[in-house]
Amino acid sequence: MTAPPSYQCAVISLAMLITIITGCDQTPPAPTTQVVHIGGRAFELELALDTESRYQGLSNRAEIAPGGGMLFVFAQSRKLDFVMRDCLVPIDIIFLDPGGRVVRMHAMHPEPAETPEAELTRYSSRYKAQFSIELRGGTLAELGLNEGDRIVLPLDELKRHAR
């Protein structure tokens, strides 16, 4: 037995209305990558916007593409410390303040596998930072970047997506 056509139309109309209403309330999904220009070069950086992705970072990667890396975005500015937990390759890190200015840079080196957390070398931002960029080891030497330089980012958009 089938429902009368008027009932079918009502159900379809209601389903369409719910789809339209819920579609309007949804915020666009957070981006997964961001192109960033540093020292005249373009890098397509994976975004680490939440605690889980920031903790994982570039761990267990056998390589980092020359134009790749990761951009870590924090909801609030604070002194940051990074470690090379389960990192297989050298990584350069750039810490940025909330306005995108470089506050500190480090060349980070892999640590022996399964080094206890308390024994991992800490790489500090020294000052409050809200962003950090990790690039393939050796890249900083090629870029000629200095503390105080500004890296242009869509700051407000990135901050909106940080959790």
C-alpha positions as CSV (number, residue, x, y, z in Angstrom):
1,M,0.0,0.0,0.0
2,T,1.4,3.4,-1.0
3,A,0.8,6.7,0.8
4,P,-1.5,9.2,-1.0
5,P,0.4,11.7,-3.3
6,S,-0.4,14.6,-1.0
7,Y,1.3,12.8,2.0
8,Q,4.3,12.0,-0.2
9,C,4.6,15.7,-1.3
10,A,4.4,16.8,2.3
11,V,7.2,14.4,3.4
12,I,9.4,15.4,0.5
13,S,8.8,19.1,1.2
14,L,9.6,18.7,4.9
15,A,12.8,16.8,4.1
16,M,13.9,19.5,1.7
17,L,13.1,22.2,4.3
18,I,15.1,20.4,7.0
19,T,18.0,20.1,4.5
20,I,17.9,23.8,3.7
21,I,17.6,24.9,7.3
22,T,20.4,22.7,8.6
23,G,22.6,23.5,5.6
24,C,22.3,27.2,6.5
25,D,23.4,26.6,10.1
26,Q,26.5,24.6,9.2
27,T,29.8,26.4,9.3
28,P,32.1,25.6,6.4
29,P,34.6,22.9,7.2
30,A,38.0,23.9,8.4
31,P,40.7,23.9,5.7
32,T,43.2,21.1,5.8
33,T,46.1,23.0,4.2
34,Q,47.3,26.6,3.8
35,V,49.7,28.0,1.3
36,V,52.3,30.2,3.0
37,H,55.0,32.3,1.4
38,I,58.3,32.4,3.3
39,G,61.5,33.9,2.0
40,G,60.2,34.1,-1.5
41,R,59.1,30.4,-1.6
42,A,55.6,28.9,-1.4
43,F,54.9,26.1,1.1
44,E,51.7,24.0,1.2
45,L,51.4,23.4,4.9
46,E,49.1,20.8,6.6
47,L,47.1,22.5,9.3
48,A,47.1,21.3,12.9
49,L,44.1,23.0,14.4
50,D,43.2,20.8,17.4
51,T,44.9,19.1,20.3
52,E,45.1,15.7,18.6
53,S,46.6,16.9,15.3
54,R,49.0,19.3,17.2
55,Y,50.2,16.4,19.4
56,Q,50.7,14.1,16.4
57,G,52.4,16.8,14.3
58,L,54.9,15.3,11.8
59,S,55.7,12.3,14.0
60,N,56.4,9.0,12.1
61,R,57.0,10.8,8.8
62,A,59.8,9.2,6.7
63,E,60.2,12.5,4.8
64,I,58.9,16.0,4.4
65,A,58.5,17.4,0.9
66,P,60.7,20.4,0.1
67,G,57.6,22.6,-0.3
68,G,55.6,20.9,2.6
69,G,55.4,21.0,6.3
70,M,52.8,21.8,9.0
71,L,51.3,25.0,10.4
72,F,50.2,24.6,14.0
73,V,47.4,27.0,15.2
74,F,46.6,27.6,18.8
75,A,43.4,29.2,20.1
76,Q,45.4,31.4,22.5
77,S,48.9,32.9,22.5
78,R,51.3,31.3,25.1
79,K,54.8,30.2,25.5
80,L,55.1,27.0,23.4
81,D,57.5,24.0,23.8
82,F,57.8,21.5,21.0
83,V,59.6,18.1,21.1
84,M,60.7,15.6,18.5
85,R,58.4,12.7,19.6
86,D,58.8,9.8,17.2
87,C,60.1,12.1,14.5
88,L,62.3,10.3,12.0
89,V,63.8,13.2,10.1
90,P,65.2,16.7,11.0
91,I,62.6,19.5,11.2
92,D,63.0,23.2,11.3
93,I,60.5,25.1,13.4
94,I,59.4,28.8,13.3
95,F,57.4,30.2,16.2
96,L,55.1,33.2,15.4
97,D,53.3,35.6,17.7
98,P,49.6,36.4,17.2
99,G,50.4,38.9,14.5
100,G,52.6,36.5,12.5
101,R,56.0,37.9,13.6
102,V,58.9,35.4,14.0
103,V,59.7,35.1,17.8
104,R,62.1,32.1,17.6
105,M,63.4,29.5,15.3
106,H,65.1,26.1,15.8
107,A,66.7,23.3,13.8
108,M,65.3,20.2,15.6
109,H,67.0,16.8,15.4
110,P,65.5,13.3,15.7
111,E,65.8,11.6,19.1
112,P,66.3,7.9,19.7
113,A,63.1,5.9,19.3
114,E,60.9,5.6,22.3
115,T,62.8,8.3,24.3
116,P,60.7,8.9,27.5
117,E,58.7,12.2,27.2
118,A,60.6,13.8,30.2
119,E,63.9,13.2,28.4
120,L,63.0,14.8,25.0
121,T,64.7,18.0,24.1
122,R,62.4,21.0,24.5
123,Y,62.4,23.6,21.7
124,S,60.9,26.8,23.2
125,S,59.2,29.8,21.6
126,R,60.8,31.8,24.4
127,Y,58.0,34.4,24.2
128,K,54.3,34.0,23.7
129,A,53.4,32.5,20.3
130,Q,50.1,31.4,18.7
131,F,51.5,29.7,15.5
132,S,54.3,27.5,14.6
133,I,55.5,26.3,11.3
134,E,57.5,23.1,10.8
135,L,59.5,22.6,7.6
136,R,61.9,20.0,6.2
137,G,65.2,20.2,8.1
138,G,67.7,22.5,6.5
139,T,65.1,24.8,5.0
140,L,65.7,27.7,7.5
141,A,69.3,28.0,6.3
142,E,68.0,28.6,2.8
143,L,65.3,31.2,3.7
144,G,67.3,33.9,5.3
145,L,64.5,34.5,7.9
146,N,65.2,36.5,11.0
147,E,63.5,37.0,14.3
148,G,61.1,39.9,14.0
149,D,60.3,39.1,10.3
150,R,56.6,38.8,9.5
151,I,55.1,35.9,7.7
152,V,51.8,36.7,6.1
153,L,48.9,34.4,7.1
154,P,45.1,34.7,7.1
155,L,45.4,35.2,10.9
156,D,41.8,35.7,11.8
157,E,40.6,32.8,9.7
158,L,43.1,30.4,11.2
159,K,42.3,31.6,14.7
160,R,38.6,30.9,14.1
161,H,39.3,27.3,13.3
162,A,41.7,26.6,16.2
163,R,40.3,24.3,18.9
